[in-house]
Amino acid sequence: MSWLLVRDVVRGRRQLNLSHQWNFPETDRGDIADAIHNHSMPPRAYVWMHPEARLSDAERKLIVDWADSGE
C-alpha cells in the first residue's frame, strides 16, 4: 500500500507542486479546472483513505472560479 501512495505523490508533484510554484500559466489553470470538473482530483484512492479531502460543490466551484479568473 505504501508504494502506491509514494507513486501517487511523486506523480502529483511532477504535475503540480505548490511548495515551489504559485503562479500558473493559463494552460495549467485550465488543466486544474478540468481535473476538478471531471472529478479526477483529488484521486478516488486518496479520498478513500482521507475522506476529509473530499471536495464539496462549493469548494469545487471556488477552485474552478479561481482557475478561470487568470489571477
PQR file with spaces between the fields and no chain letter, atoms N, CA, C, O and H, PARSE charges and radii, in Angstrom:
ATOM       1  N    MET     1       0.820   -1.187    0.000 -0.4000 1.5000
ATOM       2  CA   MET     1       0.000    0.000    0.000 -0.0000 2.0000
ATOM       3  C    MET     1       0.870    1.259    0.000  0.5500 1.7000
ATOM       4  O    MET     1       0.544    2.236   -0.673 -0.5500 1.4000
ATOM       5  N    SER     2       1.962    1.240    0.743 -0.4000 1.5000
ATOM       6  CA   SER     2       2.795    2.444    0.841 -0.0000 2.0000
ATOM       7  C    SER     2       3.432    2.812   -0.497  0.5500 1.7000
ATOM       8  O    SER     2       3.590    3.997   -0.793 -0.5500 1.4000
ATOM       9  H    SER     2       2.227    0.446    1.290  0.4000 1.0000
ATOM      10  N    TRP     3       3.797    1.828   -1.307 -0.4000 1.5000
ATOM      11  CA   TRP     3       4.406    2.159   -2.598 -0.0000 2.0000
ATOM      12  C    TRP     3       3.405    2.805   -3.533  0.5500 1.7000
ATOM      13  O    TRP     3       3.785    3.621   -4.373 -0.5500 1.4000
ATOM      14  H    TRP     3       3.668    0.865   -1.067  0.4000 1.0000
ATOM      15  N    LEU     4       2.119    2.456   -3.403 -0.4000 1.5000
ATOM      16  CA   LEU     4       1.092    3.122   -4.199 -0.0000 2.0000
ATOM      17  C    LEU     4       0.984    4.599   -3.805  0.5500 1.7000
ATOM      18  O    LEU     4       0.860    5.474   -4.662 -0.5500 1.4000
ATOM      19  H    LEU     4       1.811    1.794   -2.721  0.4000 1.0000
ATOM      20  N    LEU     5       1.031    4.852   -2.530 -0.4000 1.5000
ATOM      21  CA   LEU     5       0.964    6.221   -2.038 -0.0000 2.0000
ATOM      22  C    LEU     5       2.164    7.033   -2.509  0.5500 1.7000
ATOM      23  O    LEU     5       2.011    8.168   -2.962 -0.5500 1.4000
ATOM      24  H    LEU     5       1.131    4.141   -1.834  0.4000 1.0000
ATOM      25  N    VAL     6       3.350    6.458   -2.404 -0.4000 1.5000
ATOM      26  CA   VAL     6       4.567    7.148   -2.854 -0.0000 2.0000
ATOM      27  C    VAL     6       4.480    7.437   -4.347  0.5500 1.7000
ATOM      28  O    VAL     6       4.814    8.538   -4.785 -0.5500 1.4000
ATOM      29  H    VAL     6       3.475    5.536   -2.037  0.4000 1.0000
ATOM      30  N    ARG     7       4.038    6.469   -5.122 -0.4000 1.5000
ATOM      31  CA   ARG     7       3.906    6.659   -6.570 -0.0000 2.0000
ATOM      32  C    ARG     7       2.958    7.817   -6.878  0.5500 1.7000
ATOM      33  O    ARG     7       3.260    8.666   -7.716 -0.5500 1.4000
ATOM      34  H    ARG     7       3.767    5.575   -4.766  0.4000 1.0000
ATOM      35  N    ASP     8       1.818    7.848   -6.202 -0.4000 1.5000
ATOM      36  CA   ASP     8       0.849    8.920   -6.446 -0.0000 2.0000
ATOM      37  C    ASP     8       1.404   10.284   -6.056  0.5500 1.7000
ATOM      38  O    ASP     8       1.177   11.268   -6.759 -0.5500 1.4000
ATOM      39  H    ASP     8       1.573    7.158   -5.521  0.4000 1.0000
ATOM      40  N    VAL     9       2.120   10.352   -4.959 -0.4000 1.5000
ATOM      41  CA   VAL     9       2.707   11.621   -4.519 -0.0000 2.0000
ATOM      42  C    VAL     9       3.746   12.100   -5.528  0.5500 1.7000
ATOM      43  O    VAL     9       3.760   13.277   -5.886 -0.5500 1.4000
ATOM      44  H    VAL     9       2.305    9.552   -4.387  0.4000 1.0000
ATOM      45  N    VAL    10       4.603   11.216   -5.982 -0.4000 1.5000
ATOM      46  CA   VAL    10       5.637   11.591   -6.959 -0.0000 2.0000
ATOM      47  C    VAL    10       4.991   12.070   -8.249  0.5500 1.7000
ATOM      48  O    VAL    10       5.399   13.095   -8.797 -0.5500 1.4000
ATOM      49  H    VAL    10       4.592   10.260   -5.691  0.4000 1.0000
ATOM      50  N    ARG    11       3.996   11.356   -8.741 -0.4000 1.5000
ATOM      51  CA   ARG    11       3.293   11.769   -9.965 -0.0000 2.0000
ATOM      52  C    ARG    11       2.596   13.116   -9.780  0.5500 1.7000
ATOM      53  O    ARG    11       2.655   13.987  -10.648 -0.5500 1.4000
ATOM      54  H    ARG    11       3.665   10.524   -8.296  0.4000 1.0000
ATOM      55  N    GLY    12       1.949   13.264   -8.653 -0.4000 1.5000
ATOM      56  CA   GLY    12       1.245   14.508   -8.386 -0.0000 2.0000
ATOM      57  C    GLY    12       2.177   15.703   -8.303  0.5500 1.7000
ATOM      58  O    GLY    12       1.870   16.769   -8.837 -0.5500 1.4000
ATOM      59  H    GLY    12       1.902   12.556   -7.948  0.4000 1.0000
ATOM      60  N    ARG    13       3.306   15.538   -7.643 -0.4000 1.5000
ATOM      61  CA   ARG    13       4.264   16.642   -7.524 -0.0000 2.0000
ATOM      62  C    ARG    13       4.892   17.006   -8.866  0.5500 1.7000
ATOM      63  O    ARG    13       5.259   18.159   -9.095 -0.5500 1.4000
ATOM      64  H    ARG    13       3.556   14.672   -7.209  0.4000 1.0000
ATOM      65  N    ARG    14       5.012   16.019   -9.747 -0.4000 1.5000
ATOM      66  CA   ARG    14       5.516   16.338  -11.086 -0.0000 2.0000
ATOM      67  C    ARG    14       4.538   17.244  -11.825  0.5500 1.7000
ATOM      68  O    ARG    14       4.946   18.114  -12.595 -0.5500 1.4000
ATOM      69  H    ARG    14       4.714   15.083   -9.560  0.4000 1.0000
ATOM      70  N    GLN    15       3.267   17.037  -11.591 -0.4000 1.5000
ATOM      71  CA   GLN    15       2.234   17.821  -12.257 -0.0000 2.0000
ATOM      72  C    GLN    15       2.021   19.174  -11.599  0.5500 1.7000
ATOM      73  O    GLN    15       1.861   20.183  -12.285 -0.5500 1.4000
ATOM      74  H    GLN    15       2.935   16.331  -10.966  0.4000 1.0000
ATOM      75  N    LEU    16       2.018   19.199  -10.274 -0.4000 1.5000
ATOM      76  CA   LEU    16       1.698   20.428   -9.553 -0.0000 2.0000
ATOM      77  C    LEU    16       2.325   20.358   -8.170  0.5500 1.7000
ATOM      78  O    LEU    16       1.913   19.551   -7.337 -0.5500 1.4000
ATOM      79  H    LEU    16       2.148   18.379   -9.717  0.4000 1.0000
ATOM      80  N    ASN    17       3.313   21.195   -7.927 -0.4000 1.5000
ATOM      81  CA   ASN    17       3.981   21.215   -6.636 -0.0000 2.0000
ATOM      82  C    ASN    17       3.813   22.600   -6.031  0.5500 1.7000
ATOM      83  O    ASN    17       4.547   23.525   -6.380 -0.5500 1.4000
ATOM      84  H    ASN    17       3.648   21.851   -8.604  0.4000 1.0000
ATOM      85  N    LEU    18       2.862   22.745   -5.138 -0.4000 1.5000
ATOM      86  CA   LEU    18       2.571   24.048   -4.554 -0.0000 2.0000
ATOM      87  C    LEU    18       3.672   24.522   -3.611  0.5500 1.7000
ATOM      88  O    LEU    18       3.654   25.673   -3.177 -0.5500 1.4000
ATOM      89  H    LEU    18       2.267   21.994   -4.854  0.4000 1.0000
ATOM      90  N    SER    19       4.615   23.667   -3.292 -0.4000 1.5000
ATOM      91  CA   SER    19       5.749   24.091   -2.483 -0.0000 2.0000
ATOM      92  C    SER    19       6.706   24.971   -3.286  0.5500 1.7000
ATOM      93  O    SER    19       7.479   25.739   -2.714 -0.5500 1.4000
ATOM      94  H    SER    19       4.629   22.732   -3.645  0.4000 1.0000
ATOM      95  N    HIS    20       6.651   24.856   -4.600 -0.4000 1.5000
ATOM      96  CA   HIS    20       7.592   25.583   -5.448 -0.0000 2.0000
ATOM      97  C    HIS    20       6.944   26.547   -6.423  0.5500 1.7000
ATOM      98  O    HIS    20       7.634   27.383   -7.006 -0.5500 1.4000
ATOM      99  H    HIS    20       6.023   24.232   -5.065  0.4000 1.0000
ATOM     100  N    GLN    21       5.656   26.454   -6.612 -0.4000 1.5000
ATOM     101  CA   GLN    21       5.018   27.235   -7.671 -0.0000 2.0000
ATOM     102  C    GLN    21       3.663   27.764   -7.224  0.5500 1.7000
ATOM     103  O    GLN    21       2.823   27.012   -6.729 -0.5500 1.4000
ATOM     104  H    GLN    21       5.095   25.775   -6.138  0.4000 1.0000
ATOM     105  N    TRP    22       3.459   29.066   -7.402 -0.4000 1.5000
ATOM     106  CA   TRP    22       2.156   29.664   -7.111 -0.0000 2.0000
ATOM     107  C    TRP    22       1.587   30.419   -8.304  0.5500 1.7000
ATOM     108  O    TRP    22       0.380   30.651   -8.365 -0.5500 1.4000
ATOM     109  H    TRP    22       4.141   29.677   -7.803  0.4000 1.0000
ATOM     110  N    ASN    23       2.423   30.801   -9.240 -0.4000 1.5000
ATOM     111  CA   ASN    23       1.950   31.485  -10.450 -0.0000 2.0000
ATOM     112  C    ASN    23       1.842   30.452  -11.557  0.5500 1.7000
ATOM     113  O    ASN    23       2.831   29.828  -11.942 -0.5500 1.4000
ATOM     114  H    ASN    23       3.404   30.612   -9.190  0.4000 1.0000
ATOM     115  N    PHE    24       0.636   30.282  -12.059 -0.4000 1.5000
ATOM     116  CA   PHE    24       0.397   29.229  -13.034 -0.0000 2.0000
ATOM     117  C    PHE    24       0.041   29.806  -14.387  0.5500 1.7000
ATOM     118  O    PHE    24      -0.770   30.728  -14.478 -0.5500 1.4000
ATOM     119  H    PHE    24      -0.167   30.789  -11.745  0.4000 1.0000
ATOM     120  N    PRO    25       0.647   29.265  -15.453 -0.5600 1.5000
ATOM     121  CA   PRO    25       0.235   29.676  -16.798  0.2800 2.0000
ATOM     122  C    PRO    25      -1.232   29.324  -17.028  0.5500 1.7000
ATOM     123  O    PRO    25      -1.787   28.455  -16.355 -0.5500 1.4000
ATOM     124  N    GLU    26      -1.843   30.000  -17.975 -0.4000 1.5000
ATOM     125  CA   GLU    26      -3.262   29.792  -18.266 -0.0000 2.0000
ATOM     126  C    GLU    26      -3.567   28.335  -18.597  0.5500 1.7000
ATOM     127  O    GLU    26      -4.615   27.820  -18.206 -0.5500 1.4000
ATOM     128  H    GLU    26      -1.393   30.706  -18.522  0.4000 1.0000
ATOM     129  N    THR    27      -2.663   27.663  -19.316 -0.4000 1.5000
ATOM     130  CA   THR    27      -2.909   26.263  -19.672 -0.0000 2.0000
ATOM     131  C    THR    27      -2.958   25.376  -18.431  0.5500 1.7000
ATOM     132  O    THR    27      -3.774   24.457  -18.359 -0.5500 1.4000
ATOM     133  H    THR    27      -1.812   28.082  -19.634  0.4000 1.0000
ATOM     134  N    ASP    28      -2.087   25.646  -17.446 -0.4000 1.5000
ATOM     135  CA   ASP    28      -2.114   24.864  -16.212 -0.0000 2.0000
ATOM     136  C    ASP    28      -3.412   25.112  -15.454  0.5500 1.7000
ATOM     137  O    ASP    28      -3.991   24.186  -14.886 -0.5500 1.4000
ATOM     138  H    ASP    28      -1.425   26.393  -17.504  0.4000 1.0000
ATOM     139  N    ARG    29      -3.869   26.362  -15.445 -0.4000 1.5000
ATOM     140  CA   ARG    29      -5.123   26.676  -14.764 -0.0000 2.0000
ATOM     141  C    ARG    29      -6.283   25.931  -15.420  0.5500 1.7000
ATOM     142  O    ARG    29      -7.187   25.455  -14.734 -0.5500 1.4000
ATOM     143  H    ARG    29      -3.399   27.115  -15.906  0.4000 1.0000
ATOM     144  N    GLY    30      -6.254   25.831  -16.741 -0.4000 1.5000
ATOM     145  CA   GLY    30      -7.284   25.077  -17.447 -0.0000 2.0000
ATOM     146  C    GLY    30      -7.245   23.606  -17.081  0.5500 1.7000
ATOM     147  O    GLY    30      -8.288   22.971  -16.925 -0.5500 1.4000
ATOM     148  H    GLY    30      -5.519   26.218  -17.299  0.4000 1.0000
ATOM     149  N    ASP    31      -6.040   23.061  -16.943 -0.4000 1.5000
ATOM     150  CA   ASP    31      -5.901   21.659  -16.540 -0.0000 2.0000
ATOM     151  C    ASP    31      -6.439   21.443  -15.127  0.5500 1.7000
ATOM     152  O    ASP    31      -7.072   20.427  -14.840 -0.5500 1.4000
ATOM     153  H    ASP    31      -5.193   23.576  -17.069  0.4000 1.0000
ATOM     154  N    ILE    32      -6.176   22.417  -14.247 -0.4000 1.5000
ATOM     155  CA   ILE    32      -6.685   22.322  -12.876 -0.0000 2.0000
ATOM     156  C    ILE    32      -8.213   22.328  -12.898  0.5500 1.7000
ATOM     157  O    ILE    32      -8.851   21.495  -12.253 -0.5500 1.4000
ATOM     158  H    ILE    32      -5.662   23.242  -14.480  0.4000 1.0000
ATOM     159  N    ALA    33      -8.796   23.266  -13.638 -0.4000 1.5000
ATOM     160  CA   ALA    33     -10.259   23.343  -13.729 -0.0000 2.0000
ATOM     161  C    ALA    33     -10.828   22.046  -14.308  0.5500 1.7000
ATOM     162  O    ALA    33     -11.838   21.540  -13.818 -0.5500 1.4000
ATOM     163  H    ALA    33      -8.279   23.943  -14.162  0.4000 1.0000
ATOM     164  N    ASP    34     -10.190   21.511  -15.340 -0.4000 1.5000
ATOM     165  CA   ASP    34     -10.660   20.259  -15.948 -0.0000 2.0000
ATOM     166  C    ASP    34     -10.621   19.102  -14.945  0.5500 1.7000
ATOM     167  O    ASP    34     -11.556   18.304  -14.875 -0.5500 1.4000
ATOM     168  H    ASP    34      -9.369   21.922  -15.738  0.4000 1.0000
ATOM     169  N    ALA    35      -9.540   19.018  -14.175 -0.4000 1.5000
ATOM     170  CA   ALA    35      -9.404   17.938  -13.196 -0.0000 2.0000
ATOM     171  C    ALA    35     -10.488   18.029  -12.124  0.5500 1.7000
ATOM     172  O    ALA    35     -10.968   17.008  -11.632 -0.5500 1.4000
ATOM     173  H    ALA    35      -8.781   19.667  -14.232  0.4000 1.0000
ATOM     174  N    ILE    36     -10.868   19.238  -11.768 -0.4000 1.5000
ATOM     175  CA   ILE    36     -11.934   19.418  -10.784 -0.0000 2.0000
ATOM     176  C    ILE    36     -13.290   19.074  -11.411  0.5500 1.7000
ATOM     177  O    ILE    36     -14.117   18.408  -10.788 -0.5500 1.4000
ATOM     178  H    ILE    36     -10.478   20.068  -12.168  0.4000 1.0000
ATOM     179  N    HIS    37     -13.509   19.533  -12.645 -0.4000 1.5000
ATOM     180  CA   HIS    37     -14.786   19.249  -13.329 -0.0000 2.0000
ATOM     181  C    HIS    37     -15.015   17.757  -13.514  0.5500 1.7000
ATOM     182  O    HIS    37     -16.122   17.264  -13.296 -0.5500 1.4000
ATOM     183  H    HIS    37     -12.837   20.074  -13.151  0.4000 1.0000
ATOM     184  N    ASN    38     -13.971   17.035  -13.916 -0.4000 1.5000
ATOM     185  CA   ASN    38     -14.162   15.606  -14.204 -0.0000 2.0000
ATOM     186  C    ASN    38     -13.914   14.715  -12.980  0.5500 1.7000
ATOM     187  O    ASN    38     -13.878   13.489  -13.091 -0.5500 1.4000
ATOM     188  H    ASN    38     -13.072   17.435  -14.094  0.4000 1.0000
ATOM     189  N    HIS    39     -13.745   15.342  -11.827 -0.4000 1.5000
ATOM     190  CA   HIS    39     -13.599   14.627  -10.548 -0.0000 2.0000
ATOM     191  C    HIS    39     -12.385   13.709  -10.512  0.5500 1.7000
ATOM     192  O    HIS    39     -12.385   12.722   -9.776 -0.5500 1.4000
ATOM     193  H    HIS    39     -13.774   16.338  -11.737  0.4000 1.0000
ATOM     194  N    SER    40     -11.348   14.015  -11.292 -0.4000 1.5000
ATOM     195  CA   SER    40     -10.132   13.206  -11.219 -0.0000 2.0000
ATOM     196  C    SER    40      -9.211   13.684  -10.097  0.5500 1.7000
ATOM     197  O    SER    40      -8.239   13.011   -9.757 -0.5500 1.4000
ATOM     198  H    SER    40     -11.348   14.816  -11.890  0.4000 1.0000
ATOM     199  N    MET    41      -9.517   14.838   -9.530 -0.4000 1.5000
ATOM     200  CA   MET    41      -8.767   15.351   -8.385 -0.0000 2.0000
ATOM     201  C    MET    41      -9.739   15.751   -7.296  0.5500 1.7000
ATOM     202  O    MET    41     -10.760   16.368   -7.601 -0.5500 1.4000
ATOM     203  H    MET    41     -10.307   15.386   -9.807  0.4000 1.0000
ATOM     204  N    PRO    42      -9.482   15.441   -6.088 -0.5600 1.5000
ATOM     205  CA   PRO    42      -8.432   14.522   -5.654  0.2800 2.0000
ATOM     206  C    PRO    42      -8.754   13.092   -6.092  0.5500 1.7000
ATOM     207  O    PRO    42      -9.920   12.737   -6.263 -0.5500 1.4000
ATOM     208  N    PRO    43      -7.716   12.278   -6.271 -0.5600 1.5000
ATOM     209  CA   PRO    43      -7.934   10.903   -6.732  0.2800 2.0000
ATOM     210  C    PRO    43      -8.821   10.113   -5.769  0.5500 1.7000
ATOM     211  O    PRO    43      -8.778   10.319   -4.556 -0.5500 1.4000
ATOM     212  N    ARG    44      -9.614    9.219   -6.321 -0.4000 1.5000
ATOM     213  CA   ARG    44     -10.546    8.420   -5.513 -0.0000 2.0000
ATOM     214  C    ARG    44      -9.841    7.634   -4.421  0.5500 1.7000
ATOM     215  O    ARG    44     -10.318    7.578   -3.287 -0.5500 1.4000
ATOM     216  H    ARG    44      -9.649    9.051   -7.306  0.4000 1.0000
ATOM     217  N    ALA    45      -8.705    7.024   -4.754 -0.4000 1.5000
ATOM     218  CA   ALA    45      -7.986    6.232   -3.753 -0.0000 2.0000
ATOM     219  C    ALA    45      -7.538    7.112   -2.588  0.5500 1.7000
ATOM     220  O    ALA    45      -7.548    6.680   -1.436 -0.5500 1.4000
ATOM     221  H    ALA    45      -8.317    7.070   -5.675  0.4000 1.0000
ATOM     222  N    TYR    46      -7.148    8.343   -2.894 -0.4000 1.5000
ATOM     223  CA   TYR    46      -6.727    9.262   -1.832 -0.0000 2.0000
ATOM     224  C    TYR    46      -7.924    9.634   -0.957  0.5500 1.7000
ATOM     225  O    TYR    46      -7.824    9.635    0.270 -0.5500 1.4000
ATOM     226  H    TYR    46      -7.140    8.695   -3.830  0.4000 1.0000
ATOM     227  N    VAL    47      -9.034    9.944   -1.582 -0.4000 1.5000
ATOM     228  CA   VAL    47     -10.233   10.319   -0.829 -0.0000 2.0000
ATOM     229  C    VAL    47     -10.727    9.132   -0.002  0.5500 1.7000
ATOM     230  O    VAL    47     -11.238    9.313    1.103 -0.5500 1.4000
ATOM     231  H    VAL    47      -9.115    9.943   -2.579  0.4000 1.0000
ATOM     232  N    TRP    48     -10.577    7.933   -0.529 -0.4000 1.5000
ATOM     233  CA   TRP    48     -10.973    6.745    0.206 -0.0000 2.0000
ATOM     234  C    TRP    48     -10.193    6.644    1.514  0.5500 1.7000
ATOM     235  O    TRP    48     -10.755    6.306    2.556 -0.5500 1.4000
ATOM     236  H    TRP    48     -10.161    7.785   -1.426  0.4000 1.0000
ATOM     237  N    MET    49      -8.898    6.940    1.452 -0.4000 1.5000
ATOM     238  CA   MET    49      -8.058    6.859    2.653 -0.0000 2.0000
ATOM     239  C    MET    49      -8.137    8.132    3.498  0.5500 1.7000
ATOM     240  O    MET    49      -7.832    8.102    4.690 -0.5500 1.4000
ATOM     241  H    MET    49      -8.442    7.215    0.606  0.4000 1.0000
ATOM     242  N    HIS    50      -8.544    9.250    2.889 -0.4000 1.5000
ATOM     243  CA   HIS    50      -8.624   10.542    3.575 -0.0000 2.0000
ATOM     244  C    HIS    50      -9.963   11.199    3.239  0.5500 1.7000
ATOM     245  O    HIS    50     -10.001   12.121    2.424 -0.5500 1.4000
ATOM     246  H    HIS    50      -8.792    9.274    1.920  0.4000 1.0000
ATOM     247  N    PRO    51     -11.049   10.750    3.840 -0.5600 1.5000
ATOM     248  CA   PRO    51     -12.375   11.276    3.483  0.2800 2.0000
ATOM     249  C    PRO    51     -12.498   12.785    3.648  0.5500 1.7000
ATOM     250  O    PRO    51     -13.329   13.409    2.988 -0.5500 1.4000
ATOM     251  N    GLU    52     -11.697   13.373    4.505 -0.4000 1.5000
ATOM     252  CA   GLU    52     -11.754   14.824    4.698 -0.0000 2.0000
ATOM     253  C    GLU    52     -11.257   15.580    3.465  0.5500 1.7000
ATOM     254  O    GLU    52     -11.458   16.790    3.365 -0.5500 1.4000
ATOM     255  H    GLU    52     -11.022   12.866    5.041  0.4000 1.0000
ATOM     256  N    ALA    53     -10.618   14.891    2.539 -0.4000 1.5000
ATOM     257  CA   ALA    53     -10.133   15.517    1.312 -0.0000 2.0000
ATOM     258  C    ALA    53     -11.213   15.639    0.243  0.5500 1.7000
ATOM     259  O    ALA    53     -11.000   16.268   -0.793 -0.5500 1.4000
ATOM     260  H    ALA    53     -10.454   13.907    2.621  0.4000 1.0000
ATOM     261  N    ARG    54     -12.361   15.042    0.496 -0.4000 1.5000
ATOM     262  CA   ARG    54     -13.468   15.128   -0.466 -0.0000 2.0000
ATOM     263  C    ARG    54     -13.889   16.586   -0.600  0.5500 1.7000
ATOM     264  O    ARG    54     -14.114   17.261    0.404 -0.5500 1.4000
ATOM     265  H    ARG    54     -12.534   14.531    1.338  0.4000 1.0000
ATOM     266  N    LEU    55     -13.996   17.072   -1.826 -0.4000 1.5000
ATOM     267  CA   LEU    55     -14.361   18.462   -2.075 -0.0000 2.0000
ATOM     268  C    LEU    55     -15.875   18.610   -2.168  0.5500 1.7000
ATOM     269  O    LEU    55     -16.550   17.818   -2.825 -0.5500 1.4000
ATOM     270  H    LEU    55     -13.813   16.524   -2.642  0.4000 1.0000
ATOM     271  N    SER    56     -16.388   19.621   -1.510 -0.4000 1.5000
ATOM     272  CA   SER    56     -17.816   19.938   -1.630 -0.0000 2.0000
ATOM     273  C    SER    56     -18.042   20.649   -2.963  0.5500 1.7000
ATOM     274  O    SER    56     -17.089   21.070   -3.617 -0.5500 1.4000
ATOM     275  H    SER    56     -15.839   20.264   -0.976  0.4000 1.0000
ATOM     276  N    ASP    57     -19.289   20.778   -3.355 -0.4000 1.5000
ATOM     277  CA   ASP    57     -19.606   21.515   -4.582 -0.0000 2.0000
ATOM     278  C    ASP    57     -19.124   22.961   -4.479  0.5500 1.7000
ATOM     279  O    ASP    57     -18.635   23.524   -5.459 -0.5500 1.4000
ATOM     280  H    ASP    57     -20.064   20.435   -2.823  0.4000 1.0000
ATOM     281  N    ALA    58     -19.259   23.559   -3.303 -0.4000 1.5000
ATOM     282  CA   ALA    58     -18.810   24.944   -3.110 -0.0000 2.0000
ATOM     283  C    ALA    58     -17.291   25.056   -3.249  0.5500 1.7000
ATOM     284  O    ALA    58     -16.792   26.025   -3.821 -0.5500 1.4000
ATOM     285  H    ALA    58     -19.657   23.102   -2.508  0.4000 1.0000
ATOM     286  N    GLU    59     -16.554   24.070   -2.729 -0.4000 1.5000
ATOM     287  CA   GLU    59     -15.095   24.083   -2.861 -0.0000 2.0000
ATOM     288  C    GLU    59     -14.680   23.886   -4.312  0.5500 1.7000
ATOM     289  O    GLU    59     -13.753   24.537   -4.792 -0.5500 1.4000
ATOM     290  H    GLU    59     -16.960   23.283   -2.264  0.4000 1.0000
ATOM     291  N    ARG    60     -15.368   22.986   -5.008 -0.4000 1.5000
ATOM     292  CA   ARG    60     -15.080   22.779   -6.425 -0.0000 2.0000
ATOM     293  C    ARG    60     -15.307   24.068   -7.214  0.5500 1.7000
ATOM     294  O    ARG    60     -14.490   24.436   -8.058 -0.5500 1.4000
ATOM     295  H    ARG    60     -16.121   22.456   -4.618  0.4000 1.0000
ATOM     296  N    LYS    61     -16.415   24.746   -6.938 -0.4000 1.5000
ATOM     297  CA   LYS    61     -16.726   25.996   -7.630 -0.0000 2.0000
ATOM     298  C    LYS    61     -15.664   27.056   -7.332  0.5500 1.7000
ATOM     299  O    LYS    61     -15.249   27.786   -8.232 -0.5500 1.4000
ATOM     300  H    LYS    61     -17.079   24.447   -6.253  0.4000 1.0000
ATOM     301  N    LEU    62     -15.229   27.143   -6.097 -0.4000 1.5000
ATOM     302  CA   LEU    62     -14.208   28.107   -5.717 -0.0000 2.0000
ATOM     303  C    LEU    62     -12.913   27.885   -6.495  0.5500 1.7000
ATOM     304  O    LEU    62     -12.308   28.839   -6.985 -0.5500 1.4000
ATOM     305  H    LEU    62     -15.566   26.549   -5.366  0.4000 1.0000
ATOM     306  N    ILE    63     -12.496   26.642   -6.604 -0.4000 1.5000
ATOM     307  CA   ILE    63     -11.261   26.307   -7.328 -0.0000 2.0000
ATOM     308  C    ILE    63     -11.420   26.626   -8.819  0.5500 1.7000
ATOM     309  O    ILE    63     -10.537   27.233   -9.425 -0.5500 1.4000
ATOM     310  H    ILE    63     -12.987   25.868   -6.206  0.4000 1.0000
ATOM     311  N    VAL    64     -12.548   26.215   -9.402 -0.4000 1.5000
ATOM     312  CA   VAL    64     -12.774   26.462  -10.825 -0.0000 2.0000
ATOM     313  C    VAL    64     -12.855   27.958  -11.105  0.5500 1.7000
ATOM     314  O    VAL    64     -12.303   28.436  -12.096 -0.5500 1.4000
ATOM     315  H    VAL    64     -13.265   25.723   -8.909  0.4000 1.0000
ATOM     316  N    ASP    65     -13.539   28.697  -10.236 -0.4000 1.5000
ATOM     317  CA   ASP    65     -13.622   30.157  -10.414 -0.0000 2.0000
ATOM     318  C    ASP    65     -12.233   30.783  -10.376  0.5500 1.7000
ATOM     319  O    ASP    65     -11.919   31.656  -11.186 -0.5500 1.4000
ATOM     320  H    ASP    65     -13.987   28.309   -9.431  0.4000 1.0000
ATOM     321  N    TRP    66     -11.393   30.336   -9.427 -0.4000 1.5000
ATOM     322  CA   TRP    66     -10.017   30.826   -9.352 -0.0000 2.0000
ATOM     323  C    TRP    66      -9.257   30.497  -10.642  0.5500 1.7000
ATOM     324  O    TRP    66      -8.582   31.358  -11.206 -0.5500 1.4000
ATOM     325  H    TRP    66     -11.648   29.627   -8.769  0.4000 1.0000
ATOM     326  N    ALA    67      -9.370   29.253  -11.103 -0.4000 1.5000
ATOM     327  CA   ALA    67      -8.648   28.831  -12.299 -0.0000 2.0000
ATOM     328  C    ALA    67      -9.103   29.633  -13.519  0.5500 1.7000
ATOM     329  O    ALA    67      -8.290   29.985  -14.373 -0.5500 1.4000
ATOM     330  H    ALA    67      -9.919   28.554  -10.645  0.4000 1.0000
ATOM     331  N    ASP    68     -10.387   29.917  -13.597 -0.4000 1.5000
ATOM     332  CA   ASP    68     -10.926   30.657  -14.738 -0.0000 2.0000
ATOM     333  C    ASP    68     -10.642   32.141  -14.666  0.5500 1.7000
ATOM     334  O    ASP    68     -10.719   32.832  -15.682 -0.5500 1.4000
ATOM     335  H    ASP    68     -11.048   29.631  -12.903  0.4000 1.0000
ATOM     336  N    SER    69     -10.312   32.650  -13.478 -0.4000 1.5000
ATOM     337  CA   SER    69     -10.114   34.095  -13.315 -0.0000 2.0000
ATOM     338  C    SER    69      -8.797   34.587  -13.911  0.5500 1.7000
ATOM     339  O    SER    69      -8.692   35.748  -14.310 -0.5500 1.4000
ATOM     340  H    SER    69     -10.249   32.089  -12.653  0.4000 1.0000
ATOM     341  N    GLY    70      -7.794   33.713  -13.974 -0.4000 1.5000
ATOM     342  CA   GLY    70      -6.493   34.130  -14.502 -0.0000 2.0000
ATOM     343  C    GLY    70      -5.685   34.991  -13.560  0.5500 1.7000
ATOM     344  O    GLY    70      -4.671   35.558  -13.966 -0.5500 1.4000
ATOM     345  H    GLY    70      -7.879   32.771  -13.651  0.4000 1.0000
ATOM     346  N    GLU    71      -6.105   35.103  -12.314 -0.4000 1.5000
ATOM     347  CA   GLU    71      -5.382   35.943  -11.338 -0.0000 2.0000
ATOM     348  C    GLU    71      -4.351   35.140  -10.591  0.5500 1.7000
ATOM     349  O    GLU    71      -3.651   35.679   -9.734 -0.5500 1.4000
ATOM     350  H    GLU    71      -6.929   34.642  -11.985  0.4000 1.0000
